Amino acid sequence: MAPKQQKKVIQSHKKVSRGQFLLNGAAHKRVLLLLLAAFLTLIIIPKGGLIPDDYQPGDIALRDIKTPRGFLVTEPALTEKKKQDAELAVVPVYDYDSRPSRAVAGKLAQVLQQLNMEAQWVEERAAAEAKVVARDGVQTDPLIEAADGVNGSAVEVDIELAPARVKIDVQEVVGTELNEDQISVLQRVAVDTEFVALFGSEVRRALDRKIVGNLDLFKTNWQGAISIRDLATQEESDVVETANMVGLNEVFLSLENGLFSDGTSQADADLLLSVVQKMIRPNLTFNQSETESRRRAAAEAVLPVLLQVKPGEMIVREGERVSEEQVRKLDALQSSVDGLKMLRSALGLFLAVLLLFYTVHRFAKVNIRKYALELRDLIFLALIFSSLFVVAKVGIFISMAMQSAFPYVDSACYYYALPFAAGAMLVRIVLNSEVAYVFSLLFAILIGMLFGNNLLMAVYVLVGSVTAAHWVRHSKARSNLYRAGFYLSLVNMGMVLAIFTFSDHVFDIQLLYRLGFAFVSGFGCAVMVNGTIPMMESLFKYTTDFKLLELANMNTPILRELMIQAPGTYHHSIIVGNLVENAAESIGANPLLARVAAYYHDIGKIKKPLYFAENMRLPENRHDKLAPSMSALILISHVKDGVEIAREHKLGENLIDIIHQHHGTALIKFFYDKAQQRDKEAQVKEQDYRYPGPKPQTREAALIMLADAVEAAGRTLSEPTPARIQGMVQKIINNIFIDGQLDECELTLKDLHEIAKSFNRILSGIFHHRVEYPEPAYKERDKELKKEPKRKNGDDIHRESTKESRDSDGGTKNGSQDDLKRLGMS
């Protein structure tokens, strides 16, 4: 590939990469804008505009609150009464199970029947044994004999097994423990079949009713009806009378009367009754769990009693004591936004914040000259926005908590202590006044939205922010921050007084609280900014005025090394610093930045100090042994070396840019002409003898370029009279202007005129001539004596001395006149 084609390819690749970088930078800015808008929406949207109006019963309303929409408010007292009525309407639930009662009757019948059978077996066995003994005197089992008679043959059967087959366990059958007396009475009455039939019928009759544990207690809790669930049939019915319900005591009494009426002895009746008491249980029991569950369900099914609030209705008036009902209305207004409405409100706020940022940013970028923000600056502004809104949000919650601790101070009083103006102060110190004003405007509008669309709060924040940004302009010391804080405190107090008067508040103790907090806010902003600036400088690599003040110290390592390695350059840099500082003040540039940048603009000469004229030790000139192209490369390299040293010592991007730009693309004319003279036939490329640039982009960089050239040229003047200085300054400025080195900075022709006047004034002071004072007479006489030959004896030495003295006086007088004429004084 040819060199020209290769060069074109490289240039095209550079253009593509640069375009991709710009696209990525624009995309990053858009993403940053979206994230900032989303974050501020999340901060502002909760509770909407009612955040400052979180009242408790008995509080005093700080402003009129009118509902923007209709909604419903619950009435807790009426709702609770309605729930209680619903619970009382639920009848108690009882479980009825007749199966245990029938089982008791069945068990009693079974045990009596078995006892009866056992008695019969015992009686038959005894009779059989008596027959056998009477026949042959041998005891045999009558069952065996019966078997023999049936089968016709004798079968041996274990006679001990027969009684065991009819022996029963009474306690196992009845399911409870019985003593011997109770078992005996059952055995005695079991043989009486008539009594067993009567006893069984009495038990069945008594247990056939609905039995409760305690009838008196049941009637005491009776509320007119109950619901009975039959566990056997799973049917449920409501009962409104208690005629068919008995208690256990009534059941026992009925049984006792039935038994005595039959003529049963008192002892047997008591024992039988005690057996029945152990077996009988209530068959109608209260189901507390089901009853409470039904009552709870009935209470939950009750709809709340609602009170309608119509749109535009005044909820609470300013200065009015807030009641419980009004607090409920305020809470309902805050919670009336459901999920969908909340989402819609959030989207609306997000869109409003997005458009606010975008339109203001675009307008400022197009119409405000100094509003030129890079991605780093936008990230810095977004961080300040987010941090201050978090501080404001936390301050609101702290204010509410403080009101609980100090109820005699309104929560709104604490709002005036928040450091709203700290952001504008910080932006003004780091960037410039134009950006600080735009920041203050946007911040004030959004703070007003945060505080319930409060216009007066927005005005208060805007005025305070602009005031703070004004008073930190070109801060030369950290004490200036506290001076700005003092003026901010005074303006804040004035705004509080104006807002209080405008709102027609009564002048009371709350005004004094507001004034006190507003005064504290100014100094709080100063303290906050003073502690935040170093962090911002380190995080975003900014060079603020405070950083410049530190770098202006002549004892910094770089300047001390410059003073030792290149004393001529050091002296040159100090003079350039004086020139640019005065000129920067005359055109409204940053004099501190210009002066400090002038101190460091030639630090690259530290590496090769003896190749620069101000450091050469004449008559030695190292360039005499070098080709012009090599000399030009050495001179050009001090810019690159200076940038490397500045980055190594972290001087900041502002100073690094000025070091990079202070020669622009200027031509090193001396070595360019020398190269042309050395080789007249060869074509010398002018580009090889120009600095790589870029050209000065700021007024401070352009000032240093002009002052650097003017100071170097001023040293070549043999007789630096004011006229010659003026002509030299004008010529150098014109040459730099014609060369196009000032095309990319913001200097106007008027600025150049003011710069020239400033340079003339400073250089005239530096290169002024002093009056040549005459030497004393004895020194002149000594000089003459040394020149004359030896006198003869008798010569009048005193006469010669007098003449010489007169000549000397005359010479001094003439010399003084010449000096005065040269200075324009005679």
Secondary structure, 3 states (H helix, E strand, C coil): CCHHHHHHHHHHHHHHHHHHHHHHHHHHHHHHHHHHHHHHHHHHCCCHHHHHHCCCCCCECCCCEECCCCEEEECHHHHHHHHHHHHHHCCCEEEECCHHHHHHHHHHHHHHHHHHHHHHHHHHHHHHHHHHHHHHCCCCCHHHHHHHHHHCCCCCCCCCHHHHHHCCCHHHHHCCCCCHHHHHHHHHHHCCHHHHHHHHHHHHHHHCCEEECCHHHHHHCCCCCEEEEECCCCEEEEECCCCCEEEHHHHHHHHHHHHHHCCCCHHHHHHHHHHHHHHCCCCEEECHHHHHHHHHHHHHCCCCCEEEECCCCEEECCCCECCHHHHHHHHHHHHCCCHHHHHHHHHHHHHHHHHHHHHHHHHHHHHCCCCCCCHHHHHHHHHHHHHHHHHHHHHHHHHHHHHHHCCCCCHHHHHCCCCCCHHHHHHHHHCCHHHHHHHHHHHHHHHHHHCCCCHHHHHHHHHHHHHHHHHCCCCCCCHHHHHHHHHHHHHHHHHHHHHHHHCCCCCCHHHHHHHHHHHHHHHHHHHHHHHHHHHHHHHHCCCCHHHHHHHCCCCCHHHHHHHHHCHHHHHHHHHHHHHHHHHHHHHCCCHHHHHHHHHHCCHHHHCCHHHCHHHCCCCCCHHHHCCHHHHHHHHHHHHHHHHHHHHHCCCCHHHHHHHHHCCCCCECHHHHHHHHHHCCCCCCCHHHHECCCCCCCCHHHHHHHHHHHHHHHHCCCCCCCHHHHHHHHHHHHHHHHHCCCCCCCCCCHHHHHHHHHHHHHHHHHHCCCCCCCCCCHHHHHHHHHHHCCCCCCCCCHHHHHHHHHHHHHHHHHHHHHHHHHHHCCC
